[in-house]
Amino acid sequence: MPPSRVPRPRRYLVCEPRYFDVKYAINPWMSGNTEVDLGLARSQWAALTDTYQALGHKVESVEPHAELPDMVFAANSALVLDGKVFGSRFHALQRRPEEEVYAAWFKVAGFDVRRPEAVVEGEGDLVPVGGHILAGTGFRTTVEAHREVHEFFGVPVIGLQLVDPYFYHLDTALFVLEDGHDGQEANIAYYPEAFSPDSLAVLRRLFPQALIATRDDAMAFGLNSVSDGRHVLVAPQAHALVEQLAAHGYEPVPVDMSEFHKAGGGIKCCTQEIRA
């Protein structure tokens, strides 16, 4: 019998996709001038935020800006840990104006914000789990940023090399099932082929009980998921992963964000966790 899982209330920051569009290509998913169904995107996003609230989580919003079509991907804006905000410096020039908008929101909300010197894309590449911060690099966030993150939070940072351009952010290749809060054993799910051999060895050593996703799961954005310790909001297209989650005592909550896949994003990309 799978173990009983206990959810923990979370606080999330999101941004309405009022101006979401694919106007340029900064990852393989965006190539081909894909046309966006804005009405569908807005209804999918509303279903996501409604689901968070129905599960007892607090959801706050930042106002979107018309000239920033990727602003809906709130996870890229910062890492918030222990009430401290480490902001972003985007690799793509098109997204850099987002930095100040999100920093302003956090300041109004009462947070001090550290603005990084090196390229770093928030929770896209920074994943707190088990007293560490897993830190992706290879396509966006730089190794120099890992050092800044370590110095700011005072938490061990474990660098992981991404090698597949379809998984250009760590949050497309890995997500946290249990973060290790309140004595729970930390655990993750990930797609092995997204990582270099050395980084894969690190993950296997740190998380021997991890759930292993197939490429089909990963390409369906199944690893761009959000867990509260029991409920896992997951792409319904990730069929094998959904079955694995249920078999291990989690409650899969399918949320279709397929319109955002056209820009290389999904559930987690649209969700910034405020860990205060």
Secondary structure as UniProt FT lines:
FT   STRAND          11..15
FT   TURN            18..19
FT   HELIX           28..30
FT   TURN            31..32
FT   HELIX           38..54
FT   TURN            55..56
FT   STRAND          58..62
FT   TURN            66..67
FT   TURN            69..72
FT   HELIX           74..77
FT   STRAND          78..81
FT   TURN            82..83
FT   STRAND          84..87
FT   HELIX           93..95
FT   HELIX           97..108
FT   TURN            109..110
FT   STRAND          113..114
FT   HELIX           122..124
FT   STRAND          126..129
FT   TURN            130..131
FT   STRAND          132..137
FT   HELIX           143..153
FT   STRAND          157..162
FT   HELIX           165..167
FT   HELIX           170..172
FT   STRAND          174..178
FT   HELIX           181..183
FT   STRAND          187..190
FT   HELIX           192..194
FT   HELIX           197..206
FT   TURN            208..209
FT   STRAND          211..212
FT   HELIX           215..219
FT   TURN            220..223
FT   STRAND          226..227
FT   STRAND          231..234
FT   TURN            236..237
FT   HELIX           239..247
FT   TURN            248..249
FT   STRAND          251..254
FT   HELIX           258..261
FT   TURN            262..264
FT   HELIX           268..270
FT   STRAND          272..274
//
